[in-house]
Amino acid sequence: MITLETLNSADELYPLLESYNKNGWELDLNVRDVFINEQGRKVSNFYCGRSFSLQALATKQCSTIEKVIRVICGVLATVLTLGLALLLQSVRNLFKEGRKAVGFVTFDQDSGPDRLLNGMGTSSVTAFKVDKTCSPILCGQKDCSLDHGSQHQCKVSTSDGRFHDISLDDITIRDHLEWLNPSIVEADYSHFAHAGDFKL
């Protein structure tokens, strides 16, 4: 899980990065133009909530003492709640994550009530179906070796009576599934549960 360090402006970034670098953190500046939510997950324009622009990411391997403390905290939380704490991703992470991460972010925008980041109203979709098949994104450039991820064919009905066949990536579908009423959705939620998580 990523801890967010909110900056008032991008000018504050480099002094902070120097400090983290001196303390043995690995820095990644190749995450610019990535937008994340308050939980540190990548979001699309169809996210409903606050979004932040990720300026840099710092990661560091947990020391043995930190790992032991994390496991003890996880065991205590599990025992005290009779196992219910394991339903929380943050508690499960105490047992498996060996790295800690800090994301340096600036506030981007808030979608506001009943609006998505792209300004669309959340009530405009009346049906949403995700095809089970994934297909790689086709790139129009010659000799492109970049991994463009995969897309799913989706069928979307809107309140104006129109039907749309569109290709969406996992993060965009996850953002749809989070705000759509489950009664109008036909999708395997588990397939998109971890979309947008950073691989640390």
Secondary structure as GFF3:
##gff-version 3
##sequence-region A 1 200
A	DSSP	beta_strand	2	7	.	.	.	ID=ss1
A	DSSP	three_ten_helix	10	12	.	.	.	ID=ss2
A	DSSP	alpha_helix	13	22	.	.	.	ID=ss3
A	DSSP	beta_strand	26	28	.	.	.	ID=ss4
A	DSSP	beta_strand	34	36	.	.	.	ID=ss5
A	DSSP	beta_strand	50	61	.	.	.	ID=ss6
A	DSSP	alpha_helix	64	80	.	.	.	ID=ss7
A	DSSP	three_ten_helix	84	87	.	.	.	ID=ss8
A	DSSP	alpha_helix	89	96	.	.	.	ID=ss9
A	DSSP	beta_strand	99	110	.	.	.	ID=ss10
A	DSSP	beta_strand	125	136	.	.	.	ID=ss11
A	DSSP	beta_strand	150	158	.	.	.	ID=ss12
A	DSSP	beta_strand	163	169	.	.	.	ID=ss13
A	DSSP	alpha_helix	170	179	.	.	.	ID=ss14
A	DSSP	three_ten_helix	182	184	.	.	.	ID=ss15
A	DSSP	beta_strand	185	186	.	.	.	ID=ss16
A	DSSP	alpha_helix	189	192	.	.	.	ID=ss17
###
